[in-house]
């Protein structure tokens, strides 16, 4: 398996534009996590899915952020409209179940100008 | 909310030394604790996962221990090498997410 695959690796966009980040889980994994990493706040959980169902989205900053799992192997994180303070590295991670080893993708570095 | 602390924030050692990285967490009700490595501009690489029922895990030159009652975990790296230079993160999980520490930046000097 190629591991967790994220795209794009880098995204530069203007304030107000819509941004969509993509994540392909490891085959057979049932849990998906979206994290955001910044120098100031470190790694923060945004949302967690189990078996395609959002379990905890309390970390989603505000209504501008939304995440979906249209199928068991794919997820998107959308920001609309984007703001400069959204600039960060966004990681998705998957695990076999909710309490097993988590594997991270390489991240998407988002810059909103 | 679980708070995870890693000390020191940065560590520099000469090649060949054995070293210990520390991780402490405030809530002992965890299912597991995972150690990761992050290289600059890269994602997180899983190193070791310790289940709450375990006291330690070993992989090669790495050994991680877990003491739930005291809220502590350590990552021991034997015979350090320049290639070990990276940021090491620990993450405690109550079962539905991982709470991360801010990491220890390790530099191994040749």
Interface residues (C-beta under 8 A of the other chain):
Chain A: X33 X42 X43 X45 X48 X55 X56 X91 X93 X98 X99 X100 X101 X102 X103 X104 X105 X106 X107 X109
Chain B: X31 X32 X34 X36 X41 X42 X43 X44 X45 X46 X49 X89 X91 X93 X95 X96 X97 X98 X99 X100 X101 X102 X103
